[in-house]
Amino acid sequence: MRRSAVFNTVATIAVSLLFGAAVVAFMGHSPLEAYRELLKGAFWGRFNFGGTLERFVPLLLTALAFAVSSKVAVFNVGVEGELYLGAIAAAWVGVAAAGLPMVFHIPLCLVVAMIAGSLWAAIPGALKACWRVNEVCVTILANYVAIYITSYLVGYPLSAGTGVPQTKALTATARLARILPPSRANVGLFIALAALLFTWWLVHRSTWGYRMRAVGDNPGYAEHVGIRARSTMIWGMMISGALGGLAGAIEVMGIYGYFLDNFSPGIAFDGMLAALIARNDIRLVPLLAFFLAALKAGALGMERFTGIPKSLVDAIIAMFILLAAMEGLFLLRRRAKGKEA
């Protein structure tokens, strides 16, 4: 990883926080007090720090999902739908396979969730690879289809019958243990970190990762040297979908204990944001995902104890996006000048 990339990311975070401080001061509050309460809300005590880790896990996995698909030049905006399908698949196996030992039940739930997400992602991947159908439009629309499918399933065949649109509770053998009670942080954190290490190895150290990057850089050249660009695109999307499905499974198995209709407040879109700001660099994705998780977790404490609305965090994130976009524009301009010279 280039030092300049890390420095630029850290500098962008710092400038965004300075912008937030200026907004707080303009509102008549103390920036130091605001950020102190934000940090306390994100890190002080087991409950608060556990809340940050709870938000970090799905952000990390969905950011990885988007970053992986980008390596094969496919922009998977459908990670939210894959998250939902992975979650409902894990919930179904968590109930239907009651009686299995935990050592088999938990891996089975995770694998089925990843298969569900990967198969759903394969559809826009194949359309893009074989017929050049715009994957952004397809995946955005596929999100709604996936969410409506899960709404139907949780409302009828998989309904718990309680009047609330949710499945039956998963059996104890399908639940992920909590690691920082009374928070909901769970061992899904270690599963996500393992997925991060595997994804980094796959993309940057394996032959398959080289093929993915070659297809992403120049599909025509990849075909010329013997790499099957179409199948590589589809497999890249399936890996992306599997990560999205894994994120949904961890939410169900570690946070809720059942599938709840419309449980995600746009988790995958926040993860996509982290990946975009990190320029899809898998080594920077954890930093950005953790930064966003800490902001969102600490915003509640800041609002509670200072009266500063938590929407300030949205303003900081917006400034962060703006600065990252400006950096990208300057980089493109510099490259253009270099070609002219």
ChimeraX attribute file (.defattr): number of C-alpha atoms within 10 A of each C-alpha:
attribute: neighborCount
match mode: 1-to-1
recipient: residues
	/A:1	9
	/A:2	6
	/A:3	8
	/A:4	9
	/A:5	14
	/A:6	15
	/A:7	11
	/A:8	14
	/A:9	20
	/A:10	14
	/A:11	13
	/A:12	20
	/A:13	21
	/A:14	13
	/A:15	15
	/A:16	21
	/A:17	20
	/A:18	14
	/A:19	16
	/A:20	22
	/A:21	20
	/A:22	15
	/A:23	16
	/A:24	20
	/A:25	14
	/A:26	11
	/A:27	11
	/A:28	10
	/A:29	16
	/A:30	16
	/A:31	19
	/A:32	12
	/A:33	14
	/A:34	23
	/A:35	20
	/A:36	15
	/A:37	22
	/A:38	27
	/A:39	20
	/A:40	18
	/A:41	27
	/A:42	27
	/A:43	19
	/A:44	14
	/A:45	13
	/A:46	16
	/A:47	18
	/A:48	22
	/A:49	21
	/A:50	24
	/A:51	24
	/A:52	26
	/A:53	25
	/A:54	22
	/A:55	22
	/A:56	26
	/A:57	28
	/A:58	29
	/A:59	31
	/A:60	32
	/A:61	32
	/A:62	34
	/A:63	32
	/A:64	32
	/A:65	35
	/A:66	31
	/A:67	28
	/A:68	32
	/A:69	27
	/A:70	24
	/A:71	24
	/A:72	27
	/A:73	21
	/A:74	23
	/A:75	23
	/A:76	26
	/A:77	23
	/A:78	31
	/A:79	36
	/A:80	33
	/A:81	30
	/A:82	37
	/A:83	35
	/A:84	36
	/A:85	31
	/A:86	36
	/A:87	33
	/A:88	31
	/A:89	26
	/A:90	34
	/A:91	30
	/A:92	23
	/A:93	20
	/A:94	30
	/A:95	20
	/A:96	13
	/A:97	17
	/A:98	15
	/A:99	13
	/A:100	15
	/A:101	12
	/A:102	16
	/A:103	10
	/A:104	12
	/A:105	20
	/A:106	21
	/A:107	13
	/A:108	18
	/A:109	26
	/A:110	28
	/A:111	18
	/A:112	22
	/A:113	33
	/A:114	31
	/A:115	22
	/A:116	26
	/A:117	34
	/A:118	27
	/A:119	19
	/A:120	26
	/A:121	30
	/A:122	20
	/A:123	17
	/A:124	27
	/A:125	32
	/A:126	20
	/A:127	16
	/A:128	20
	/A:129	18
	/A:130	14
	/A:131	10
	/A:132	11
	/A:133	14
	/A:134	15
	/A:135	22
	/A:136	16
	/A:137	14
	/A:138	18
	/A:139	24
	/A:140	16
	/A:141	14
	/A:142	23
	/A:143	21
	/A:144	14
	/A:145	13
	/A:146	19
	/A:147	19
	/A:148	16
	/A:149	16
	/A:150	25
	/A:151	20
	/A:152	15
	/A:153	18
	/A:154	23
	/A:155	19
	/A:156	14
	/A:157	10
	/A:158	20
	/A:159	19
	/A:160	17
	/A:161	14
	/A:162	9
	/A:163	8
	/A:164	12
	/A:165	20
	/A:166	25
	/A:167	25
	/A:168	21
	/A:169	19
	/A:170	23
	/A:171	21
	/A:172	18
	/A:173	20
	/A:174	31
	/A:175	24
	/A:176	20
	/A:177	17
	/A:178	16
	/A:179	15
	/A:180	18
	/A:181	12
	/A:182	12
	/A:183	19
	/A:184	20
	/A:185	26
	/A:186	24
	/A:187	17
	/A:188	25
	/A:189	20
	/A:190	11
	/A:191	16
	/A:192	22
	/A:193	15
	/A:194	12
	/A:195	17
	/A:196	20
	/A:197	12
	/A:198	13
	/A:199	21
	/A:200	18
	/A:201	12
	/A:202	16
	/A:203	18
	/A:204	15
	/A:205	12
	/A:206	12
	/A:207	10
	/A:208	15
	/A:209	21
	/A:210	15
	/A:211	22
	/A:212	29
	/A:213	20
	/A:214	22
	/A:215	23
	/A:216	20
	/A:217	14
	/A:218	14
	/A:219	21
	/A:220	14
	/A:221	13
	/A:222	18
	/A:223	14
	/A:224	11
	/A:225	9
	/A:226	9
	/A:227	17
	/A:228	16
	/A:229	24
	/A:230	20
	/A:231	14
	/A:232	23
	/A:233	27
	/A:234	25
	/A:235	21
	/A:236	27
	/A:237	33
	/A:238	28
	/A:239	24
	/A:240	32
	/A:241	36
	/A:242	31
	/A:243	34
	/A:244	37
	/A:245	39
	/A:246	36
	/A:247	34
	/A:248	37
	/A:249	33
	/A:250	29
	/A:251	28
	/A:252	27
	/A:253	29
	/A:254	22
	/A:255	20
	/A:256	15
	/A:257	21
	/A:258	26
	/A:259	31
	/A:260	23
	/A:261	20
	/A:262	14
	/A:263	15
	/A:264	13
	/A:265	9
	/A:266	11
	/A:267	20
	/A:268	29
	/A:269	18
	/A:270	20
	/A:271	30
	/A:272	29
	/A:273	23
	/A:274	30
	/A:275	28
	/A:276	20
	/A:277	23
	/A:278	23
	/A:279	17
	/A:280	22
	/A:281	19
	/A:282	22
	/A:283	15
	/A:284	18
	/A:285	27
	/A:286	23
	/A:287	18
	/A:288	25
	/A:289	28
	/A:290	19
	/A:291	17
	/A:292	23
	/A:293	25
	/A:294	23
	/A:295	23
	/A:296	22
	/A:297	27
	/A:298	27
	/A:299	26
	/A:300	20
	/A:301	22
	/A:302	26
	/A:303	18
	/A:304	14
	/A:305	13
	/A:306	15
	/A:307	12
	/A:308	19
	/A:309	14
	/A:310	19
	/A:311	13
	/A:312	18
	/A:313	20
	/A:314	16
	/A:315	16
	/A:316	21
	/A:317	21
	/A:318	13
	/A:319	19
	/A:320	21
	/A:321	19
	/A:322	15
	/A:323	20
	/A:324	19
	/A:325	15
	/A:326	12
	/A:327	15
	/A:328	14
	/A:329	12
	/A:330	11
	/A:331	12
	/A:332	12
	/A:333	12
	/A:334	12
	/A:335	12
	/A:336	11
	/A:337	10
	/A:338	9
	/A:339	8
	/A:340	7
	/A:341	6
